[in-house]
């Protein structure tokens, strides 16, 4: 479905005349961040200008429902806006995304936050301009539940905040139904974009000077499994990667997140032979205990996970790994947790995103009894964090003296005399450079490590 909307132009004159501005507050994953860029594109197509959240006329919350604290954050911020909504004219509040795809959240907003103007779910960008037109021009609120659709909205306006790096969604939804995860219920079943639509998007980005592309999906390596047309059957994620590799101007290809159960030998071979695919693989572990993994419905074991890691290390010894780990899943024992620590030791993760299990209404895990004490879960999280931070310096030291291709992204936030970029392994590096180097790929030799970043020098001729 192509994004063609007459309401973009219908409201534009009013928006420009009244100097209306917008601000977007994004919670959650990179898919949400990409969606927010599209909402920015839509709003600016309607004449809105971006502004600070304290002064913006339209405040849009793009929500996440993976953890409970996101709900608390949203409701706190909505409550804070109530007085401003009452006092000021031309203030509009919009809630979109995963959280608002849940009926109990919608009901709570209706009862406790009736001043919200629009609530939309995860697959409703095509109707957003009309809902906004009605809210602004006709003073008509729209707080309603909309089922997740199966159609993919193409050619949605998008505003990138970076001039050299861009994200491109390749697949929406998820079919995995991990027992702790609400995502399949709020984002729907897997829907792959056609290879041609993806290639067209990336070609356009390359023409504009973009050097690095991040391919996004809840499970990128199941890309193409849902194709029913004869011409597309058998079109896999590795095949898509090979096509993107051919695009002139694109120098770095990243992707997240793959699922270990779908990490094929074909994908490993594609990574091995590629000159553009980044040497950093985000491989969600969630738990190192095969017993807990089975309860999570992850469809792989500890041994299978470690086998994939070893294959990747054998394919390229420079590959680094990042992961997600849930601590305190219902009835996780001390031995289960030690299995997780064992995997962390064996893999040597450069980045670990770690969380205490958060019960989600509507998931199978929400109905499990759980006798593990909250303080024990906190203790385990601290132990995991300590182990990771103990291992990190040694991983960093292995990079000292080696040169890496780095996209110069801009000046360092902490020192305006230095510039910053990331290695293929996704390690932050700071180094001396010139303003004209921004947006260029430079060879940077690592000189020292500082836990969360590396320091280096450009060694190009």
Backbone torsions as a table, in degrees:
resi	resn	phi	psi	omega
1	UNK	NA	124.2	179.7
2	UNK	-85.0	140.3	-178.1
3	UNK	-82.3	95.3	176.1
4	UNK	-124.0	121.6	-172.3
5	UNK	-142.8	116.2	-178.4
6	UNK	-68.8	-20.8	-177.8
7	UNK	-71.2	-17.9	176.2
8	UNK	-59.4	-42.8	-178.4
9	UNK	-86.9	-29.6	-177.9
10	UNK	-58.8	-37.2	-174.0
11	UNK	-95.5	-12.2	-170.1
12	UNK	-58.6	-44.5	-177.7
13	UNK	-59.7	-43.1	-179.6
14	UNK	-66.1	-43.1	-178.0
15	UNK	-62.4	-46.5	-179.0
16	UNK	-66.8	-42.6	-179.2
17	UNK	-60.5	-36.0	-177.6
18	UNK	-98.4	8.0	177.7
19	UNK	51.7	45.7	-177.1
20	UNK	-74.8	142.0	-177.7
21	UNK	-124.1	167.5	-178.9
22	UNK	-140.2	158.8	173.0
23	UNK	-142.8	140.8	-179.6
24	UNK	-119.3	128.6	177.8
25	UNK	-109.2	109.7	-174.5
26	UNK	-101.8	130.2	174.7
27	UNK	-116.2	146.9	171.0
28	UNK	99.2	-150.2	-165.4
29	UNK	-82.8	179.5	179.7
30	UNK	-68.4	-24.9	173.6
31	UNK	-62.7	-41.7	177.3
32	UNK	-65.0	-39.8	178.5
33	UNK	-62.1	-40.3	177.9
34	UNK	-65.8	-40.6	176.7
35	UNK	-61.3	-38.5	179.7
36	UNK	-64.4	-35.7	176.1
37	UNK	-62.7	-34.3	178.2
38	UNK	-72.1	-40.5	176.3
39	UNK	-62.5	-37.0	175.2
40	UNK	-61.8	-44.0	179.1
41	UNK	-60.9	-42.8	179.3
42	UNK	-63.8	-47.8	-177.2
43	UNK	-64.0	-40.4	179.4
44	UNK	-71.7	-27.2	172.9
45	UNK	-67.4	-23.0	178.7
46	UNK	-91.4	-0.2	176.2
47	UNK	102.5	-4.0	179.1
48	UNK	-70.2	149.4	173.4
49	UNK	-114.7	143.4	-179.4
50	UNK	-71.7	143.3	-178.5
51	UNK	-148.9	174.9	176.8
52	UNK	-68.2	146.0	-176.8
53	UNK	-61.9	-24.6	-178.8
54	UNK	-74.4	-22.3	-176.4
55	UNK	-118.3	-13.0	-175.0
56	UNK	-61.6	144.5	177.3
57	UNK	-74.3	-37.4	-179.1
58	UNK	-116.0	123.6	177.5
59	UNK	-114.1	117.4	-178.2
60	UNK	-109.9	125.4	175.6
61	UNK	-102.0	117.7	175.3
62	UNK	-100.2	108.7	-162.3
63	UNK	-99.0	161.6	177.6
64	UNK	-125.4	148.6	179.5
65	UNK	-126.7	19.1	-177.3
66	UNK	-71.2	-35.7	179.8
67	UNK	-131.2	153.4	-173.6
68	UNK	-64.5	-33.2	-175.5
69	UNK	-63.8	-22.9	177.0
70	UNK	-66.1	-37.1	177.4
71	UNK	-64.3	-45.9	179.9
72	UNK	-60.7	-38.9	179.3
73	UNK	-64.1	-46.3	-179.1
74	UNK	-60.3	-50.6	-175.5
75	UNK	-65.9	-33.4	176.0
76	UNK	-64.0	-42.8	-178.6
77	UNK	-72.2	-34.2	175.7
78	UNK	-64.7	-44.0	179.0
79	UNK	-60.4	-38.4	179.7
80	UNK	-63.6	-30.4	-176.7
81	UNK	-83.8	-10.3	-173.9
82	UNK	-56.8	-48.7	-176.9
83	UNK	-64.6	-37.6	179.2
84	UNK	-67.0	-38.1	179.1
85	UNK	-62.9	-38.0	-178.7
86	UNK	-73.1	-41.9	-172.9
87	UNK	-79.0	-36.3	-169.4
88	UNK	-104.7	145.7	175.0
89	UNK	-84.1	155.7	176.9
90	UNK	58.1	44.4	171.0
91	UNK	-117.0	125.4	-175.2
92	UNK	-128.1	135.4	-178.2
93	UNK	-117.7	128.1	-176.7
94	UNK	-126.0	134.3	175.4
95	UNK	-120.7	123.6	179.0
96	UNK	-131.7	175.2	172.2
97	UNK	99.4	-166.9	-169.3
98	UNK	-61.6	-42.2	-176.1
99	UNK	-62.7	-39.6	-177.2
100	UNK	-79.2	1.0	173.2
101	UNK	-85.0	-3.4	-179.7
102	UNK	-100.8	129.2	-174.1
103	UNK	-62.9	-35.7	-177.9
104	UNK	-68.7	-29.1	175.9
105	UNK	-71.6	-43.0	178.5
106	UNK	-59.3	-44.3	180.0
107	UNK	-63.0	-39.6	179.8
108	UNK	-65.3	-40.8	178.6
109	UNK	-63.4	-42.9	180.0
110	UNK	-59.1	-42.4	-175.4
111	UNK	-81.4	-47.4	-170.7
112	UNK	-97.8	-20.2	-177.3
113	UNK	-134.8	56.7	-174.8
114	UNK	-67.0	-10.5	179.2
115	UNK	-78.0	-8.0	175.3
116	UNK	-66.5	136.8	-174.3
117	UNK	-87.7	-41.9	-175.2
118	UNK	-138.8	135.6	171.1
119	UNK	-128.6	123.0	179.3
120	UNK	-133.0	153.4	-179.3
121	UNK	-87.5	-146.1	-168.1
122	UNK	-91.8	-14.6	-175.0
123	UNK	-132.9	53.2	-171.6
124	UNK	-133.6	23.3	-178.2
125	UNK	-63.1	-32.5	-176.9
126	UNK	-65.7	-26.6	-179.5
127	UNK	-98.4	-6.3	-178.9
128	UNK	-58.4	-46.5	180.0
129	UNK	-58.7	-39.2	179.2
130	UNK	-67.1	-44.1	179.3
131	UNK	-61.9	-40.0	-179.6
132	UNK	-69.0	-40.0	176.4
133	UNK	-57.1	-47.0	-178.7
134	UNK	-66.1	-36.5	180.0
135	UNK	-68.7	-40.3	-175.8
136	UNK	-84.3	-46.5	-175.0
137	UNK	-84.9	-40.6	-175.0
138	UNK	-105.2	1.3	180.0
139	UNK	55.0	40.5	-175.6
140	UNK	-112.6	116.0	179.2
141	UNK	-74.3	159.2	178.5
142	UNK	-143.4	85.8	176.8
143	UNK	-113.2	95.5	-172.9
144	UNK	-145.7	153.1	178.6
145	UNK	-87.3	130.3	178.5
146	UNK	-123.2	124.0	-179.6
147	UNK	-61.2	148.1	177.0
148	UNK	-66.5	124.9	179.8
149	UNK	-86.8	169.7	179.8
150	UNK	-99.9	-12.5	-176.3
151	UNK	-80.3	147.2	175.8
152	UNK	-98.5	131.4	179.4
153	UNK	-89.6	113.5	-179.5
154	UNK	-101.6	159.7	176.8
155	UNK	59.6	34.3	174.0
156	UNK	-73.9	133.2	176.9
157	UNK	-55.8	142.0	-178.9
158	UNK	-141.1	140.1	179.8
159	UNK	-118.8	109.0	178.0
160	UNK	-84.1	137.2	178.0
161	UNK	-87.5	-10.5	-179.1
162	UNK	-111.7	144.6	-177.5
163	UNK	-90.2	-12.8	-172.8
164	UNK	-126.9	-18.3	179.0
165	UNK	-121.3	138.1	-179.2
166	UNK	-143.8	150.1	175.8
167	UNK	-105.2	144.1	179.6
168	UNK	-133.9	120.4	177.1
169	UNK	-74.3	134.4	179.3
170	UNK	-114.6	-21.8	-179.7
171	UNK	-150.7	140.9	179.5
172	UNK	-114.3	152.9	175.3
173	UNK	80.5	-178.8	-176.9
174	UNK	-155.1	141.8	178.9
175	UNK	-109.4	6.2	-167.1
176	UNK	-84.3	-31.6	178.1
177	UNK	51.7	52.1	170.2
178	UNK	-58.4	142.1	-169.1
179	UNK	-65.7	-19.2	-178.4
180	UNK	-98.0	-5.9	-165.0
181	UNK	-109.2	134.6	-178.7
182	UNK	-93.5	-9.2	-171.4
183	UNK	-54.8	-46.0	-179.8
184	UNK	-59.3	-27.1	-178.7
185	UNK	-79.2	-29.7	-176.1
186	UNK	-101.9	-20.5	178.0
187	UNK	-109.9	-6.9	174.8
188	UNK	83.3	-175.2	-179.1
189	UNK	-75.9	165.6	-177.6
190	UNK	-63.6	132.8	178.1
191	UNK	-137.9	109.8	-177.8
192	UNK	-87.2	137.1	170.7
193	UNK	-72.4	154.3	179.0
194	UNK	-69.4	148.5	177.3
195	UNK	-54.6	-39.0	-176.4
196	UNK	-66.1	-39.7	177.5
197	UNK	-63.1	-41.0	179.2
198	UNK	-66.1	-47.5	-179.8
199	UNK	-61.1	-41.4	178.3
200	UNK	-59.6	-44.9	179.3
201	UNK	-60.3	-45.6	-175.7
202	UNK	-71.7	-35.2	174.6
203	UNK	-59.6	-43.2	179.3
204	UNK	-64.1	-40.8	178.3
205	UNK	-64.7	-39.9	178.7
206	UNK	-62.6	-40.2	179.1
207	UNK	-64.0	-29.3	-180.0
208	UNK	-85.1	-0.7	176.1
209	UNK	100.7	7.5	178.0
210	UNK	-70.9	138.4	-176.2
211	UNK	-109.2	-28.4	-174.6
212	UNK	-124.2	134.5	-179.0
213	UNK	-122.7	132.4	172.8
214	UNK	-108.5	116.2	178.2
215	UNK	-86.8	130.0	-171.9
216	UNK	-117.8	146.5	172.9
217	UNK	-178.8	156.0	174.6
218	UNK	-62.7	-31.8	177.7
219	UNK	-149.5	85.2	-171.9
220	UNK	-64.0	-31.9	-176.0
221	UNK	-84.2	8.5	166.0
222	UNK	-102.0	10.8	177.5
223	UNK	-53.1	133.1	175.3
224	UNK	90.4	-12.4	-178.6
225	UNK	-63.6	-23.2	-176.7
226	UNK	-93.9	-1.4	-179.7
227	UNK	-65.3	130.6	179.8
228	UNK	-109.6	-20.0	179.0
229	UNK	-68.2	139.2	-178.7
230	UNK	-57.1	-36.3	-176.7
231	UNK	-69.3	-19.0	-177.0
232	UNK	-110.8	-10.1	-179.7
233	UNK	-60.3	133.9	-179.5
234	UNK	87.2	1.6	178.3
235	UNK	-81.7	109.9	-172.4
236	UNK	-100.8	171.4	175.5
237	UNK	-60.3	-44.5	176.5
238	UNK	-57.6	-37.0	178.4
239	UNK	-65.1	-39.4	177.4
240	UNK	-63.4	-43.9	178.8
241	UNK	-58.3	-41.1	-179.9
242	UNK	-65.1	-35.0	178.3
243	UNK	-69.9	-41.3	179.8
244	UNK	-65.6	-34.5	179.3
245	UNK	-57.5	-29.5	-176.8
246	UNK	-76.6	-12.4	-173.6
247	UNK	-75.8	118.5	179.4
248	UNK	-65.9	137.0	178.5
249	UNK	102.7	-32.8	176.6
250	UNK	-81.0	120.2	-175.3
251	UNK	-106.5	-27.2	-176.1
252	UNK	-131.7	129.1	177.4
253	UNK	-118.9	121.5	174.8
254	UNK	-118.5	162.4	175.7
255	UNK	-153.2	149.5	173.1
256	UNK	-164.7	147.2	-2.9
257	UNK	-109.9	139.3	170.4
258	UNK	-84.7	160.5	177.1
259	UNK	-108.3	132.0	-179.0
260	UNK	-54.7	-34.7	-177.0
261	UNK	-66.4	-20.4	-178.4
262	UNK	-110.1	12.1	-176.3
263	UNK	-81.8	94.5	-171.2
264	UNK	-83.8	161.9	173.6
265	UNK	-63.2	-31.6	177.6
266	UNK	-62.5	-40.3	178.8
267	UNK	-67.7	-42.1	178.8
268	UNK	-61.8	-42.5	179.5
269	UNK	-65.5	-37.7	178.0
270	UNK	-64.0	-43.4	177.8
271	UNK	-62.4	-45.2	-178.9
272	UNK	-57.0	-42.4	-173.9
273	UNK	-87.9	-6.6	-175.2
274	UNK	-83.4	143.0	174.0
275	UNK	-96.5	-7.2	-174.6
276	UNK	-116.4	-25.7	-178.4
277	UNK	-68.5	127.4	-176.4
278	UNK	-61.2	146.3	-179.8
279	UNK	-87.7	48.6	175.1
280	UNK	-141.6	122.5	-177.5
281	UNK	-116.7	122.0	173.4
282	UNK	-88.6	111.3	-175.2
283	UNK	-124.7	93.7	-175.4
284	UNK	-58.8	124.8	178.9
285	UNK	-93.0	-50.4	-176.5
286	UNK	71.8	-48.3	174.3
287	UNK	-155.7	150.3	176.5
288	UNK	-93.4	-1.8	-179.6
289	UNK	-93.2	122.1	179.1
290	UNK	-61.6	-32.5	178.2
291	UNK	-64.1	-47.6	179.5
292	UNK	-67.8	-39.2	177.8
293	UNK	-58.8	-37.1	177.4
294	UNK	-66.9	-41.5	176.9
295	UNK	-64.7	-31.3	178.0
296	UNK	-77.6	-10.9	-175.9
297	UNK	62.6	41.1	-178.2
298	UNK	-83.0	-20.1	174.1
299	UNK	68.5	27.1	168.6
300	UNK	-149.9	165.4	178.9
301	UNK	-109.9	171.6	173.9
302	UNK	-56.5	-44.3	-177.1
303	UNK	-64.5	-41.1	179.6
304	UNK	-65.0	-40.6	178.6
305	UNK	-60.3	-48.4	-179.2
306	UNK	-65.0	-31.4	177.2
307	UNK	-64.3	-42.1	178.1
308	UNK	-63.2	-44.0	179.4
309	UNK	-59.5	-44.6	-179.2
310	UNK	-64.6	-38.5	177.6
311	UNK	-62.8	-41.4	179.7
312	UNK	-68.5	-40.6	177.5
313	UNK	-64.1	-36.6	178.1
314	UNK	-68.9	-35.9	178.9
315	UNK	-66.1	-36.9	179.6
316	UNK	-159.6	113.2	-177.0
317	UNK	-66.7	-13.1	-179.9
318	UNK	-87.9	-2.8	-179.4
319	UNK	-68.6	134.2	174.5
320	UNK	-110.6	162.8	-175.1
321	UNK	-128.2	141.1	168.5
322	UNK	-124.1	162.9	-175.0
323	UNK	-157.3	169.3	171.4
324	UNK	-115.0	136.6	177.7
325	UNK	-133.9	131.2	174.9
326	UNK	-102.1	124.0	177.3
327	UNK	-102.4	138.6	174.4
328	UNK	81.6	29.6	171.3
329	UNK	-58.4	149.1	-176.3
330	UNK	-44.7	123.6	176.9
331	UNK	65.7	24.8	170.8
332	UNK	-65.2	123.7	179.6
333	UNK	-89.1	171.7	176.0
334	UNK	-60.5	-39.1	178.8
335	UNK	-65.4	-40.3	176.3
336	UNK	-58.5	-44.3	-179.4
337	UNK	-64.9	-39.2	178.1
338	UNK	-62.8	-32.0	175.7
339	UNK	-63.4	-38.0	176.8
340	UNK	-64.5	-46.2	178.1
341	UNK	-59.6	-36.3	179.7
342	UNK	-63.3	-42.1	178.3
343	UNK	-65.3	-41.6	178.9
344	UNK	-58.8	-42.3	179.1
345	UNK	-65.3	-41.6	-175.0
346	UNK	-73.7	-36.4	-177.2
347	UNK	-81.6	-46.3	-174.5
348	UNK	75.0	68.1	-177.1
349	UNK	-74.0	134.7	175.0
350	UNK	-80.0	-24.8	176.3
351	UNK	-142.0	135.6	176.2
352	UNK	-131.0	121.3	174.0
353	UNK	-98.1	108.6	-171.7
354	UNK	-117.2	140.8	-175.9
355	UNK	-143.8	150.2	168.4
356	UNK	-80.3	138.0	-179.2
357	UNK	-51.5	134.2	179.4
358	UNK	-121.8	120.6	-178.2
359	UNK	-66.4	131.3	179.5
360	UNK	-117.4	123.4	179.5
361	UNK	-58.7	130.8	177.5
362	UNK	100.3	-9.0	179.1
363	UNK	-96.8	160.5	-179.7
364	UNK	-65.6	-37.6	-177.8
365	UNK	-65.3	-24.5	-179.1
366	UNK	-63.9	-21.8	-179.0
367	UNK	-96.7	0.6	179.8
368	UNK	-78.5	141.7	172.7
369	UNK	-72.8	148.5	-176.6
370	UNK	-141.5	112.6	-176.8
371	UNK	-101.8	1.3	178.3
372	UNK	-75.1	130.1	-177.1
373	UNK	-72.0	142.7	179.7
374	UNK	-54.9	-39.5	-178.7
375	UNK	-66.4	-29.4	176.6
376	UNK	-69.0	-37.4	178.0
377	UNK	-65.0	-42.0	178.3
378	UNK	-62.6	-42.7	179.4
379	UNK	-60.8	-42.2	179.7
380	UNK	-65.9	-38.9	177.8
381	UNK	-61.2	-42.5	179.5
382	UNK	-64.9	-38.4	178.2
383	UNK	-66.7	-40.2	177.2
384	UNK	-64.0	-44.4	179.2
385	UNK	-61.0	-42.6	-179.8
386	UNK	-63.8	-43.5	179.2
387	UNK	-61.6	-46.7	-179.7
388	UNK	-59.4	-45.4	-177.7
389	UNK	-71.1	-26.9	175.2
390	UNK	-69.0	-36.0	-175.8
391	UNK	-81.4	-25.7	-171.5
392	UNK	-60.3	-44.0	-179.2
393	UNK	-57.5	-39.1	179.7
394	UNK	-66.0	-38.3	177.1
395	UNK	-64.4	-41.8	179.5
396	UNK	-65.7	-41.0	-176.9
397	UNK	-61.9	-28.8	179.2
398	UNK	-64.6	-17.4	-177.7
399	UNK	-91.4	-14.1	-178.1
400	UNK	-65.0	133.9	179.8
401	UNK	90.6	-10.1	179.5
402	UNK	-99.3	153.7	178.9
403	UNK	-104.9	142.3	-179.0
404	UNK	-135.8	146.1	173.4
405	UNK	-75.1	129.2	-175.8
406	UNK	-132.7	130.1	172.5
407	UNK	-79.6	118.5	179.9
408	UNK	-73.5	111.6	-172.4
409	UNK	-90.7	-28.9	-178.6
410	UNK	153.8	-167.9	-179.1
411	UNK	-74.4	148.2	177.2
412	UNK	-65.7	141.5	179.5
413	UNK	-69.5	-26.3	-174.9
414	UNK	-97.8	-14.2	-178.6
415	UNK	-152.9	104.7	-174.1
416	UNK	-72.8	0.3	174.9
417	UNK	-90.5	-11.1	-179.9
418	UNK	-114.0	158.4	178.1
419	UNK	-114.5	165.2	-174.7
420	UNK	-135.5	156.3	176.6
421	UNK	-167.2	-174.3	179.6
422	UNK	-129.7	142.2	174.4
423	UNK	-72.9	171.9	175.4
424	UNK	-58.0	-28.3	179.7
425	UNK	-82.4	6.1	178.0
426	UNK	71.0	24.8	175.6
427	UNK	-87.4	131.3	177.2
428	UNK	-72.1	131.7	178.5
429	UNK	-126.7	137.2	172.2
430	UNK	-113.8	145.5	-174.4
431	UNK	-163.2	163.7	175.1
432	UNK	-79.5	138.5	179.2
433	UNK	-158.5	-178.1	176.7
434	UNK	-113.4	157.4	-178.9
435	UNK	-55.9	-35.9	-178.2
436	UNK	-70.8	-10.0	177.6
437	UNK	-79.6	-16.9	-177.6
438	UNK	-59.2	130.3	-179.3
439	UNK	90.5	-1.1	179.9
440	UNK	-106.3	154.3	174.8
441	UNK	-89.5	125.3	-179.0
442	UNK	-124.7	147.5	172.0
443	UNK	-81.7	122.3	-178.0
444	UNK	-121.0	125.6	176.9
445	UNK	-92.2	129.5	-177.8
446	UNK	-79.3	128.0	-177.9
447	UNK	-106.3	-33.1	-178.3
448	UNK	-157.6	161.1	-179.9
449	UNK	-118.8	147.5	-176.8
450	UNK	-138.2	45.6	178.7
451	UNK	64.3	-69.0	-175.6
452	UNK	-95.9	-3.6	176.6
453	UNK	-155.4	165.2	177.2
454	UNK	-115.0	156.0	174.4
455	UNK	-116.5	139.0	-176.4
456	UNK	-148.7	-174.2	177.3
457	UNK	-140.0	145.4	177.4
458	UNK	-71.5	130.5	-178.8
459	UNK	-118.3	17.7	174.1
460	UNK	-65.2	149.8	172.4
461	UNK	-63.8	NA	NA
